[in-house]
């Protein structure tokens, strides 16, 4: 794939953008075609080592592990198809418009593919496209890392009621109405009393979203459908349908609700003091679920929004990354904690995990923080190459942070798919176009050797 000089792309864009606005203010078909082509070029702009684009992502077949980081422009969502076809969704976010307005002039990303449907609808549509063929589309597991709207969905006045009437449809509740979920996992089930009684918290949109989610929980429990908390330290609470067929595949629960695995058997320690939070308006991020997935030599880390860089006014336990890093160890692929915000991705976690591939799931212009990019690019924490792939990137962020980004970022937009070969010895990265629902491959990287 040929590389495109950024100044050339910017010049073409500036010349093409005025081409045609219709009398209603929308781009003409010609302009939309040009802008879509330019978006694809920008997505593949810094793709040293990328192979030629392929017409489509190879279909999942038994033995492969697929990890889809779905780009909606509105929050986190990752879809897993495991070696035996077991499926899992981690988060289904849709960012809160009131929060977005409150942080202006920071900007959210445009909704992908076009904003004509909710994020929950788009996540479900994506899953239907890439679900294992030959059987009904279901999710064996859906895990919510924590109760923020960009991970569970935002409730607004226009959010429709579920057919059963117990909750409104947004994010994970909408996905649950569109695709059957076997086991729903979160950080606080069954009693929802960590760090305090969550059922009594209703102020703010995050709390409203949580109460709505609890409506889904009540509906499921009333019908005998499992809702469970993630048990920190446990191995294979999330397990394959046919674990005996792939004994080299495991998921370790590393942390949940401030309890962290010690690295010894299934032993855990409470890291965040039980009395640390005394009021409902607290930050959910440190309580996020954290998992490590292993398939042979291949290791993958996902830590929700755990922070790692407290400011001077915050207690020690605001650094959750350091004790987590101590037990996770080296991985091949790491998702950035907290979307790459500046309170995350500290030196300890980079030094311990040493990821070859880093995935950034982001949706707001300050993501990533410049300090995070500098740390990711630094060879002081670990030597060797590293490739970073983002589901989206604000033009203002690229301009502000500058050329250091192009040293490590290989793609700046699109669905990021990890395809792990049978046995876990090698893996590839595919970037899928997020501007329409065809989801064609626009870049391909690898194969990488798993360590």
PLY file of the C-alpha trace (Angstrom):
ply
format ascii 1.0
element vertex 451
property float x
property float y
property float z
element edge 450
property int vertex1
property int vertex2
end_header
0.00 0.00 0.00
1.49 3.33 -0.98
1.90 5.97 1.67
0.23 9.36 1.31
1.94 12.53 2.43
-0.18 14.29 5.07
0.18 17.73 3.49
-1.04 16.32 0.21
-4.11 14.82 1.90
-4.84 18.06 3.76
-4.56 20.07 0.52
-6.90 17.76 -1.36
-9.35 17.81 1.53
-9.38 21.61 1.73
-9.97 21.85 -2.01
-12.62 19.12 -2.10
-14.65 20.09 0.97
-16.33 23.14 -0.55
-17.26 21.10 -3.67
-20.62 20.66 -3.17
-23.06 21.39 -0.56
-26.64 20.74 -1.53
-29.19 23.48 -0.99
-30.11 21.75 2.29
-26.56 22.03 3.60
-25.60 18.37 3.13
-22.65 17.27 0.98
-23.52 16.26 -2.56
-23.00 12.65 -3.68
-19.74 13.64 -5.44
-18.44 15.36 -2.32
-19.43 12.42 -0.13
-17.58 10.04 -2.44
-14.44 12.19 -2.30
-14.64 12.57 1.48
-15.13 8.83 1.99
-12.08 8.10 -0.15
-10.06 10.63 1.79
-11.22 9.15 5.09
-10.01 5.75 3.95
-6.67 7.23 2.90
-6.28 8.96 6.26
-7.13 5.75 8.10
-4.31 3.98 6.29
-2.00 6.95 6.22
0.80 5.78 8.48
0.81 2.09 7.60
4.40 0.99 7.41
4.35 -2.78 7.29
0.73 -2.98 6.15
-0.14 -5.41 3.40
-2.44 -4.63 0.51
-6.10 -4.19 1.43
-8.29 -7.27 1.16
-11.91 -7.30 -0.06
-13.28 -8.71 3.18
-12.31 -10.07 6.55
-11.83 -13.87 6.43
-14.81 -15.57 8.02
-14.29 -17.06 11.46
-13.59 -20.79 11.46
-13.02 -23.12 14.43
-9.64 -22.67 16.08
-9.39 -18.94 15.39
-9.83 -16.22 18.02
-11.33 -12.97 16.73
-11.43 -9.75 18.78
-13.43 -6.94 17.14
-13.02 -3.46 18.60
-16.17 -1.87 17.20
-16.00 1.78 16.16
-19.24 3.65 16.83
-17.67 7.04 17.65
-19.71 7.00 20.84
-18.08 4.64 23.33
-16.53 1.23 23.90
-17.66 -2.09 22.46
-15.58 -5.20 21.76
-16.91 -8.44 20.30
-15.07 -11.73 20.81
-15.46 -14.98 18.88
-13.43 -17.59 20.71
-11.78 -20.71 19.24
-14.84 -22.94 19.67
-17.33 -20.25 18.65
-18.15 -19.00 22.14
-19.06 -15.31 21.87
-18.75 -12.36 24.22
-19.44 -8.64 24.11
-17.45 -6.34 26.40
-19.29 -3.03 26.89
-21.86 -1.34 24.67
-21.44 2.37 25.24
-23.14 5.49 23.95
-21.71 8.72 25.32
-23.82 11.18 27.28
-24.77 14.35 25.29
-24.98 16.40 28.50
-21.46 15.39 29.47
-20.22 16.23 25.99
-21.80 19.69 26.22
-20.23 20.22 29.64
-16.67 19.67 28.38
-16.89 21.99 25.34
-14.83 23.03 23.41
-13.66 19.40 23.52
-15.37 17.54 20.72
-16.88 14.08 20.38
-16.17 12.04 17.29
-18.86 11.87 14.61
-21.10 8.83 15.09
-20.17 5.88 12.93
-21.23 4.95 10.36
-23.57 7.91 9.96
-25.62 8.55 13.10
-28.88 7.32 11.61
-29.15 4.64 14.30
-28.21 4.36 17.96
-24.90 2.86 19.05
-26.70 -0.19 20.48
-28.36 -0.85 17.13
-25.05 -0.51 15.27
-23.28 -2.84 17.70
-25.98 -5.46 17.23
-25.85 -5.07 13.45
-22.07 -5.50 13.50
-22.35 -8.64 15.63
-24.90 -10.13 13.25
-22.52 -9.59 10.34
-19.54 -11.29 12.00
-21.19 -13.94 14.18
-20.20 -17.57 13.55
-22.13 -18.91 10.60
-24.57 -21.78 10.72
-26.23 -21.15 14.07
-28.53 -18.55 15.66
-26.87 -15.24 16.52
-26.44 -15.09 20.28
-24.00 -13.78 22.86
-22.82 -16.41 25.32
-21.55 -13.60 27.54
-21.91 -9.84 27.77
-19.62 -8.12 30.26
-19.93 -4.52 31.42
-16.62 -3.22 32.75
-18.22 -0.42 34.79
-21.31 1.77 34.93
-20.41 4.82 32.85
-22.56 5.81 29.89
-19.79 5.38 27.31
-19.72 1.73 28.42
-23.41 0.97 29.09
-25.36 3.60 27.10
-27.08 6.92 27.79
-30.77 7.26 28.61
-32.48 10.29 27.08
-36.10 11.39 26.74
-36.17 9.85 23.27
-34.83 6.44 24.34
-37.62 3.96 23.51
-39.07 1.60 26.05
-38.26 -2.07 25.85
-41.13 -4.25 24.72
-41.43 -5.51 28.28
-41.58 -1.95 29.60
-39.07 -2.38 32.42
-36.26 -0.30 30.94
-35.36 1.98 28.06
-33.23 0.92 25.13
-29.73 2.35 24.95
-26.35 0.68 24.78
-26.31 -2.71 26.47
-30.07 -2.75 27.14
-30.74 -2.27 23.43
-28.23 -4.94 22.45
-29.91 -7.31 24.92
-33.28 -6.72 23.26
-31.83 -7.38 19.80
-29.52 -10.33 20.52
-30.10 -13.01 23.19
-27.47 -12.95 25.96
-26.61 -16.12 27.85
-24.83 -14.71 30.92
-24.68 -11.01 31.77
-21.61 -10.05 33.83
-20.89 -6.79 35.58
-18.73 -5.60 38.47
-21.35 -5.45 41.25
-23.90 -8.24 40.92
-25.72 -9.69 42.75
-26.27 -7.12 45.50
-24.90 -3.91 43.85
-23.49 -2.60 47.13
-19.87 -1.89 46.19
-18.61 0.68 47.03
-22.05 1.60 48.42
-25.69 0.79 47.72
-25.88 1.53 44.00
-29.64 1.04 43.88
-30.02 4.22 45.91
-27.96 6.37 43.53
-30.01 8.29 40.97
-28.34 11.70 40.50
-26.60 12.39 37.20
-26.85 10.66 33.85
-24.42 7.89 34.77
-26.66 7.03 37.72
-29.77 7.19 35.53
-28.12 4.84 33.07
-27.23 2.49 35.93
-30.81 2.47 37.24
-32.03 1.70 33.74
-29.50 -1.12 33.46
-30.78 -2.49 36.77
-34.18 -2.68 35.13
-32.66 -5.08 32.60
-31.05 -7.00 35.47
-34.41 -7.36 37.25
-36.10 -8.46 34.03
-33.48 -11.15 33.42
-33.47 -12.45 36.98
-37.24 -12.66 36.93
-36.96 -15.05 34.00
-34.11 -17.13 35.36
-31.49 -15.59 33.06
-28.12 -15.31 34.82
-26.62 -12.00 35.91
-23.38 -12.40 37.84
-20.52 -10.33 39.17
-17.00 -10.86 37.87
-15.06 -12.73 40.55
-11.56 -11.27 40.75
-8.84 -13.92 40.72
-10.98 -16.64 39.19
-9.75 -18.57 36.16
-12.34 -19.44 33.53
-15.44 -17.99 35.12
-15.82 -16.93 31.49
-15.15 -20.19 29.69
-15.56 -21.86 26.32
-18.60 -23.93 25.45
-16.14 -26.75 24.73
-13.17 -26.06 27.02
-11.75 -29.54 26.51
-11.29 -28.83 22.79
-8.94 -25.88 23.47
-7.18 -26.46 26.81
-4.68 -23.71 25.99
-7.42 -21.04 26.09
-8.23 -19.26 29.38
-9.58 -15.99 30.72
-8.23 -14.77 34.04
-10.27 -12.28 36.05
-7.65 -9.80 37.24
-9.67 -7.15 39.07
-13.22 -6.13 39.86
-14.74 -3.48 42.14
-11.39 -2.64 43.73
-10.41 -6.27 44.46
-7.25 -7.41 42.64
-5.78 -10.85 41.99
-2.49 -11.43 43.82
-1.03 -13.74 41.15
-1.19 -16.76 43.49
-3.87 -19.30 42.61
-7.20 -17.48 42.84
-6.16 -15.39 45.87
-7.20 -11.73 45.94
-6.71 -8.62 48.03
-8.98 -5.65 48.52
-7.00 -2.74 47.13
-9.55 0.07 47.34
-10.60 0.44 50.99
-14.17 -0.60 51.71
-14.94 2.82 53.20
-13.17 4.85 50.49
-16.43 6.10 48.94
-19.16 7.69 51.03
-21.41 9.43 48.48
-23.12 8.43 45.24
-21.28 10.88 43.00
-18.05 8.91 42.86
-15.83 7.88 39.96
-16.62 4.40 38.66
-13.34 4.03 36.77
-11.13 2.52 39.51
-13.76 -0.19 40.10
-13.64 -1.45 36.49
-13.49 -5.12 35.58
-10.08 -6.22 34.27
-9.37 -9.44 32.35
-6.45 -11.20 30.69
-7.19 -13.62 27.84
-4.65 -16.31 26.93
-4.61 -18.58 23.88
-1.39 -20.59 23.71
1.41 -18.01 23.53
-1.00 -15.18 22.76
-2.08 -12.85 25.60
-4.59 -10.01 25.50
-5.34 -7.43 28.21
-8.46 -5.30 28.73
-8.76 -3.05 31.79
-11.86 -0.94 31.27
-11.20 2.58 32.54
-8.85 1.89 35.44
-6.60 4.91 36.12
-2.88 4.86 36.80
-1.80 8.49 37.28
-3.46 10.13 40.32
-3.16 13.86 40.70
-1.75 15.38 43.87
-5.14 15.59 45.58
-6.08 11.94 45.08
-5.42 8.88 47.26
-2.97 6.10 46.38
-5.73 3.76 45.23
-6.43 5.97 42.24
-3.43 4.17 40.74
-4.99 0.81 39.95
-2.72 0.13 36.97
0.43 -0.50 39.01
-0.89 -3.41 41.13
-2.75 -4.79 38.10
0.41 -4.65 35.98
2.33 -6.62 38.60
0.13 -9.69 38.12
-0.76 -9.42 34.42
2.79 -9.57 33.05
3.75 -9.44 29.36
1.00 -9.48 26.72
0.89 -9.33 22.96
-2.09 -6.98 22.67
-3.19 -4.35 25.18
-6.23 -2.12 25.06
-5.48 1.32 26.48
-7.07 1.94 29.85
-9.57 4.81 29.99
-9.41 5.44 26.23
-5.86 6.77 26.58
-6.90 9.69 28.79
-4.03 11.37 30.59
-4.75 9.69 33.94
-4.01 6.26 32.45
-1.30 4.11 30.88
1.44 4.78 33.40
5.03 3.61 33.14
4.45 0.58 35.37
1.83 -0.96 33.14
3.84 -0.36 29.97
6.97 -1.77 31.59
5.16 -4.90 32.79
2.90 -5.61 29.80
5.35 -4.63 27.00
2.63 -4.87 24.31
3.56 -5.34 20.67
0.12 -4.09 19.62
-1.90 -1.43 21.45
-5.58 -0.74 20.75
-7.11 2.61 21.62
-10.91 2.72 21.86
-11.71 6.42 21.98
-14.49 8.88 21.18
-13.52 12.35 22.46
-10.91 14.85 21.23
-8.61 14.79 24.32
-8.07 11.06 23.81
-5.19 10.27 23.87
-3.43 12.62 26.23
-0.06 13.84 24.98
1.65 12.34 28.05
0.18 8.95 27.17
1.53 9.13 23.62
4.97 10.08 24.91
4.96 7.15 27.32
3.80 4.70 24.65
6.52 5.89 22.27
9.29 5.84 24.87
11.84 3.02 24.81
12.60 3.71 28.47
9.74 1.48 29.58
10.40 -1.38 27.17
12.44 -1.90 24.05
11.30 -3.21 20.72
8.60 -2.10 18.28
5.03 -1.28 19.14
2.10 -0.57 16.81
-0.89 1.48 17.98
-4.30 1.30 16.33
-7.11 3.75 17.20
-10.79 3.34 16.45
-10.90 7.11 15.85
-8.83 10.25 16.15
-9.67 13.94 16.29
-7.76 16.07 13.71
-7.11 18.61 16.47
-5.44 15.95 18.59
-3.10 14.89 15.79
-2.12 18.49 15.14
-1.60 19.28 18.83
0.49 16.21 19.66
2.39 16.21 16.40
4.74 13.83 14.56
5.45 11.59 17.54
2.07 9.98 16.88
3.05 8.83 13.41
6.05 7.01 14.89
3.81 4.52 16.66
0.25 4.86 15.32
-0.44 2.66 12.30
-4.12 3.49 11.86
-6.28 6.34 13.10
-9.82 5.16 12.44
-11.95 2.11 11.80
-12.96 -1.14 13.44
-9.80 -2.85 14.72
-9.92 -6.64 14.48
-7.36 -9.00 16.00
-7.32 -12.42 14.29
-5.37 -15.03 16.24
-4.36 -18.20 14.40
-5.25 -21.65 15.77
-3.04 -22.47 18.73
-2.23 -18.79 19.38
1.21 -18.73 17.75
0.57 -15.80 15.41
-1.95 -13.02 14.98
-2.93 -10.33 12.50
-4.59 -6.91 12.67
-7.30 -5.91 10.22
-8.73 -2.40 9.93
-12.32 -2.29 8.66
-13.96 0.77 7.19
-16.39 2.25 9.73
-17.96 4.75 7.31
-20.59 2.30 6.07
-22.02 -1.10 6.95
-20.06 -3.05 4.32
-17.07 -3.03 6.71
-14.55 -3.71 3.98
-10.91 -4.23 4.92
-8.86 -1.08 4.37
-5.58 -2.22 5.93
-3.95 -5.42 7.13
-0.92 -5.83 9.40
1.09 -8.88 10.33
1.35 -11.67 10.92
2.90 -10.95 14.29
4.57 -13.65 16.36
3.00 -14.21 19.76
5.47 -14.23 22.66
0 1
1 2
2 3
3 4
4 5
5 6
6 7
7 8
8 9
9 10
10 11
11 12
12 13
13 14
14 15
15 16
16 17
17 18
18 19
19 20
20 21
21 22
22 23
23 24
24 25
25 26
26 27
27 28
28 29
29 30
30 31
31 32
32 33
33 34
34 35
35 36
36 37
37 38
38 39
39 40
40 41
41 42
42 43
43 44
44 45
45 46
46 47
47 48
48 49
49 50
50 51
51 52
52 53
53 54
54 55
55 56
56 57
57 58
58 59
59 60
60 61
61 62
62 63
63 64
64 65
65 66
66 67
67 68
68 69
69 70
70 71
71 72
72 73
73 74
74 75
75 76
76 77
77 78
78 79
79 80
80 81
81 82
82 83
83 84
84 85
85 86
86 87
87 88
88 89
89 90
90 91
91 92
92 93
93 94
94 95
95 96
96 97
97 98
98 99
99 100
100 101
101 102
102 103
103 104
104 105
105 106
106 107
107 108
108 109
109 110
110 111
111 112
112 113
113 114
114 115
115 116
116 117
117 118
118 119
119 120
120 121
121 122
122 123
123 124
124 125
125 126
126 127
127 128
128 129
129 130
130 131
131 132
132 133
133 134
134 135
135 136
136 137
137 138
138 139
139 140
140 141
141 142
142 143
143 144
144 145
145 146
146 147
147 148
148 149
149 150
150 151
151 152
152 153
153 154
154 155
155 156
156 157
157 158
158 159
159 160
160 161
161 162
162 163
163 164
164 165
165 166
166 167
167 168
168 169
169 170
170 171
171 172
172 173
173 174
174 175
175 176
176 177
177 178
178 179
179 180
180 181
181 182
182 183
183 184
184 185
185 186
186 187
187 188
188 189
189 190
190 191
191 192
192 193
193 194
194 195
195 196
196 197
197 198
198 199
199 200
200 201
201 202
202 203
203 204
204 205
205 206
206 207
207 208
208 209
209 210
210 211
211 212
212 213
213 214
214 215
215 216
216 217
217 218
218 219
219 220
220 221
221 222
222 223
223 224
224 225
225 226
226 227
227 228
228 229
229 230
230 231
231 232
232 233
233 234
234 235
235 236
236 237
237 238
238 239
239 240
240 241
241 242
242 243
243 244
244 245
245 246
246 247
247 248
248 249
249 250
250 251
251 252
252 253
253 254
254 255
255 256
256 257
257 258
258 259
259 260
260 261
261 262
262 263
263 264
264 265
265 266
266 267
267 268
268 269
269 270
270 271
271 272
272 273
273 274
274 275
275 276
276 277
277 278
278 279
279 280
280 281
281 282
282 283
283 284
284 285
285 286
286 287
287 288
288 289
289 290
290 291
291 292
292 293
293 294
294 295
295 296
296 297
297 298
298 299
299 300
300 301
301 302
302 303
303 304
304 305
305 306
306 307
307 308
308 309
309 310
310 311
311 312
312 313
313 314
314 315
315 316
316 317
317 318
318 319
319 320
320 321
321 322
322 323
323 324
324 325
325 326
326 327
327 328
328 329
329 330
330 331
331 332
332 333
333 334
334 335
335 336
336 337
337 338
338 339
339 340
340 341
341 342
342 343
343 344
344 345
345 346
346 347
347 348
348 349
349 350
350 351
351 352
352 353
353 354
354 355
355 356
356 357
357 358
358 359
359 360
360 361
361 362
362 363
363 364
364 365
365 366
366 367
367 368
368 369
369 370
370 371
371 372
372 373
373 374
374 375
375 376
376 377
377 378
378 379
379 380
380 381
381 382
382 383
383 384
384 385
385 386
386 387
387 388
388 389
389 390
390 391
391 392
392 393
393 394
394 395
395 396
396 397
397 398
398 399
399 400
400 401
401 402
402 403
403 404
404 405
405 406
406 407
407 408
408 409
409 410
410 411
411 412
412 413
413 414
414 415
415 416
416 417
417 418
418 419
419 420
420 421
421 422
422 423
423 424
424 425
425 426
426 427
427 428
428 429
429 430
430 431
431 432
432 433
433 434
434 435
435 436
436 437
437 438
438 439
439 440
440 441
441 442
442 443
443 444
444 445
445 446
446 447
447 448
448 449
449 450
